Amino acid sequence: MTNNRFRGYFKHSVDSKGRVAIPTTYRQILPVKTKNELLLNKGRDNTIEVHPLIEWEKFEKDILLKLSRFQTDTLRIRRLLQVNVVMVKIDFQGRILLPSQYKQYARIEGEAIISGVGNYFEIWNPDNFDNYLKQANDHFLSDLENIGKYLEMSKNLNIAELNNDGK
């Protein structure tokens, strides 16, 4: 399958037991990435991050485990990102059970927005999602400009490194 990224957003109901269906397009991607096991973590902006197991393990290996355990700030990040992880399984109807502490953290009740972020997706309270989109749209052009500057700087650094390697 060529489309192996989580994109777009969907509104789904959350049942009385706290189960929410994973969008069909996302479930079609999941067999490539995981064996019906997903990791939940508390995300920014009161979201629930949902990671395929393989993606979380890659994040651990490439980033998290490289953070020093001897520095207070990096150890704190390592601990917080690991202590909040909960593994859930997708049931035969394509649903996951949201633990109560996660529903409370994200203020999820009867409905939720499931939004793709590339290699993982997020679960949002619908009102929080709408407010976030409004604020993000207000900053869109300035954010693009800043990212453009960063990419240009990065490109120039890579060219300088190539030039230095050739000497």
C-alpha positions as CSV (number, residue, x, y, z in Angstrom):
1,M,0.0,0.0,0.0
2,T,1.5,3.3,-1.0
3,N,-0.6,5.5,1.4
4,N,1.0,4.7,4.7
5,R,0.4,7.9,6.6
6,F,-2.4,9.1,8.7
7,R,-4.1,12.1,7.1
8,G,-7.3,14.0,7.4
9,Y,-9.7,14.1,10.3
10,F,-12.9,12.3,11.2
11,K,-15.6,12.8,13.8
12,H,-16.6,9.6,15.7
13,S,-18.9,8.8,18.6
14,V,-17.5,7.5,21.8
15,D,-19.8,4.8,23.4
16,S,-20.7,4.6,27.1
17,K,-17.8,2.2,27.7
18,G,-15.3,4.7,26.3
19,R,-14.7,2.9,23.0
20,V,-14.1,4.8,19.8
21,A,-13.8,3.4,16.2
22,I,-10.6,4.0,14.3
23,P,-11.5,5.4,10.9
24,T,-11.6,2.9,8.1
25,T,-8.8,4.6,6.1
26,Y,-6.6,4.5,9.2
27,R,-7.4,0.8,9.9
28,Q,-6.3,0.0,6.3
29,I,-2.9,1.4,7.1
30,L,-2.5,-0.3,10.5
31,P,-1.9,-3.9,9.4
32,V,1.2,-2.6,7.7
33,K,2.4,-1.0,10.9
34,T,1.2,-3.1,13.8
35,K,-0.6,-6.2,14.9
36,N,-3.7,-4.5,16.3
37,E,-1.7,-3.0,19.1
38,L,-1.5,0.8,19.6
39,L,0.2,2.9,22.1
40,L,-1.6,5.8,23.7
41,N,0.2,8.8,25.2
42,K,-0.9,12.2,26.5
43,G,-0.2,14.7,23.8
44,R,0.1,18.5,23.5
45,D,-3.0,20.6,23.6
46,N,-4.9,18.0,25.7
47,T,-4.9,15.4,22.9
48,I,-4.4,11.6,23.1
49,E,-1.6,10.5,20.8
50,V,-2.2,7.1,19.2
51,H,1.0,5.4,17.9
52,P,1.3,2.1,16.0
53,L,3.7,0.0,18.0
54,I,6.4,0.0,15.3
55,E,6.4,3.8,15.1
56,W,6.7,4.2,18.9
57,E,9.6,1.8,19.0
58,K,11.3,3.8,16.2
59,F,10.7,7.0,18.2
60,E,12.2,5.4,21.3
61,K,15.3,4.1,19.5
62,D,15.9,7.2,17.3
63,I,15.1,9.9,19.9
64,L,13.9,9.1,23.3
65,L,16.6,6.6,24.4
66,K,19.3,8.9,23.1
67,L,18.3,11.6,25.7
68,S,20.7,11.6,28.6
69,R,19.5,10.0,31.8
70,F,22.0,12.1,33.7
71,Q,20.5,15.5,32.9
72,T,17.4,16.5,34.9
73,D,15.4,17.9,31.9
74,T,16.0,15.1,29.5
75,L,15.4,12.4,32.2
76,R,12.2,14.2,33.1
77,I,11.1,14.0,29.4
78,R,12.1,10.3,29.1
79,R,10.2,9.4,32.3
80,L,7.0,11.4,31.4
81,L,6.9,10.0,27.9
82,Q,7.3,6.4,29.1
83,V,5.2,6.5,32.2
84,N,2.1,7.8,30.4
85,V,2.2,5.1,27.7
86,V,-0.8,2.6,27.6
87,M,-1.1,-0.2,25.2
88,V,-4.5,-0.9,23.7
89,K,-5.8,-3.5,21.3
90,I,-8.1,-2.9,18.4
91,D,-11.2,-5.0,18.8
92,F,-12.9,-7.0,16.0
93,Q,-15.1,-4.0,15.2
94,G,-12.1,-1.6,14.8
95,R,-12.5,0.1,18.1
96,I,-10.1,1.0,20.9
97,L,-11.0,1.5,24.5
98,L,-9.9,4.9,25.9
99,P,-8.9,4.5,29.5
100,S,-10.7,6.9,31.8
101,Q,-7.6,8.9,32.7
102,Y,-7.1,9.6,29.0
103,K,-10.7,10.6,28.4
104,Q,-10.5,12.9,31.4
105,Y,-7.2,14.4,30.2
106,A,-8.5,15.1,26.7
107,R,-12.1,16.0,27.9
108,I,-13.6,13.3,25.6
109,E,-17.2,12.5,26.2
110,G,-19.8,11.6,23.6
111,E,-17.8,12.5,20.4
112,A,-14.2,12.8,19.4
113,I,-12.2,14.0,16.5
114,I,-9.5,11.6,15.2
115,S,-6.9,13.6,13.3
116,G,-3.9,12.3,11.3
117,V,-0.4,13.6,12.0
118,G,1.6,11.5,9.5
119,N,3.1,8.5,11.4
120,Y,0.5,8.7,14.2
121,F,-2.9,10.2,14.9
122,E,-4.5,12.2,17.7
123,I,-7.9,12.0,19.5
124,W,-9.3,15.4,20.3
125,N,-12.3,16.9,22.1
126,P,-14.3,18.4,19.1
127,D,-14.4,21.9,20.6
128,N,-10.7,21.9,21.4
129,F,-10.0,20.8,17.9
130,D,-12.1,23.6,16.3
131,N,-10.4,26.2,18.6
132,Y,-7.0,24.8,17.7
133,L,-7.7,25.0,14.0
134,K,-8.8,28.6,14.2
135,Q,-5.7,29.6,16.1
136,A,-3.4,27.6,13.9
137,N,-4.9,29.1,10.7
138,D,-4.2,32.6,12.2
139,H,-0.5,31.7,12.4
140,F,-0.2,29.7,9.2
141,L,1.6,32.3,7.0
142,S,4.1,33.3,9.7
143,D,4.7,29.7,10.6
144,L,5.4,28.9,6.9
145,E,7.8,31.8,6.7
146,N,9.7,30.6,9.8
147,I,9.8,27.1,8.5
148,G,11.1,28.3,5.2
149,K,13.9,30.2,6.9
150,Y,14.8,27.1,8.9
151,L,14.8,24.9,5.8
152,E,17.0,27.4,4.0
153,M,19.5,27.5,6.9
154,S,19.5,23.7,7.1
155,K,20.2,23.5,3.3
156,N,23.0,26.0,3.6
157,L,24.5,24.1,6.5
158,N,24.4,20.8,4.5
159,I,26.1,22.5,1.5
160,A,28.8,23.9,3.9
161,E,29.3,20.4,5.4
162,L,29.7,18.9,1.9
163,N,32.2,21.6,0.9
164,N,34.2,21.0,4.1
165,D,34.2,17.2,3.6
166,G,35.7,17.7,0.1
167,K,38.8,19.5,1.5
